[in-house]
Amino acid sequence: MKQHCGESVSLRCKFKTITALIPRSVAVHSCTLFTRVCSAGATDLCLLPMDEGSCQKYTLRWYFNSQVRACRPFIYSGCKGNDNRFLHLEECEQACLRETEGT
């Protein structure tokens, strides 16, 4: 886990340096994602069940399905839910596949 957090800190810094090149919402989400993975523990985060939340602002997100060991798309309601929720497939795979390979 320490190695993953170290990589996350590096990635967070890279996102901050290219903020001008990408939409602000993407940069902020990515920075938040990597902080969340380090503080919550990627393994615990990735074992959470999919949770659509309880609002009505439907958007496509990705979650890690621990039973099939793969990231899957789902429709997020826009609020609540849990931390097993990623904006991009690549973020899900980076956070969860690496952490669950040895389990």
N, C-alpha and C positions, 0 to 999 in steps of 0.2 A: 504494500500500500504506500509506503514512503516513496518508492520509486515513481509510482503513478502520480502522487501529489507533486513531486519535483517536476515532472513533465508538464503537469497542469499549470504550474506557476510559469514555466517558460512559455507555454502556449498563450496564457493570459497576457503576458507581456507583448507577444507578437501581435495579438489582436489589438492591443492598445496602440501600437505603432502604425497600424494600417487603418485605423478608424476612418480617416479621411477618404479612403478608397472604397468603403462599403457603407451601406445605409446604417445609420446610428443604431436602429433597433437590433440589427444583426450583431453588431459589435458588442452592445450591452448584453444581449442574451448570451453570447458566447462567453464573455467574461464571467457572467453570473454562473453559467453552467459549470465551468471548471472550478470555481470556488466551491460550488455546491457539492461537486463530486469529491473534492478533497475533504471537506468538513463532514459530510455525511458518511463517507466511506462508500466507494463505488460498488463494492460487493453488496452491501445492504441496500443501496439505492436500486440496484439492478434486480434484486429479488422481490421488490414490491410488485403487487399485481397491477395490471392496467386499471386506471381510474379516470373515467371521462370527465369527472367534475360535475357541477350542478348548475351551470349557467346556459346561456343560449347564443354565445358568440362562437360558432363552430369553426374550427380550424384543423388542418391536418397536422398531426404530430407523430412522433415515433416513440415506442416503448420497447423495453427488452423483455421478451418472453423467455423466462428462465427454463421452462419445460422443453422448449425446442432449441434453446440457446441461440436465438436469433432476434434481431430487431424487426419489429412489425409496425405498420402504420395503424393509426386509429384516429378517430375524430374527437378532439378535445373541446369541451364546452366553453372554455375561456376563463374559468376560475375554479378554485379548490382543486381537487384531485390530489396527487402525490408527486414526489420528485422523480419517479420513473417516467419522465416525459422530456422529449428532446425535439428541438426545432428541425434538425436535419438527421438523416440516416447516419451520416458519417460521425456525428457527435455521439449518437447512441452506440455505434460500434466501437468507437474509441474509448468510451467510458466503460462499457460492459463486456465486450468480447475479450479484451485483454485481461480483465479482472477475473473472468470465470474460466479461462483456459485451463487453469490448474485444478479446478474443483471437480 
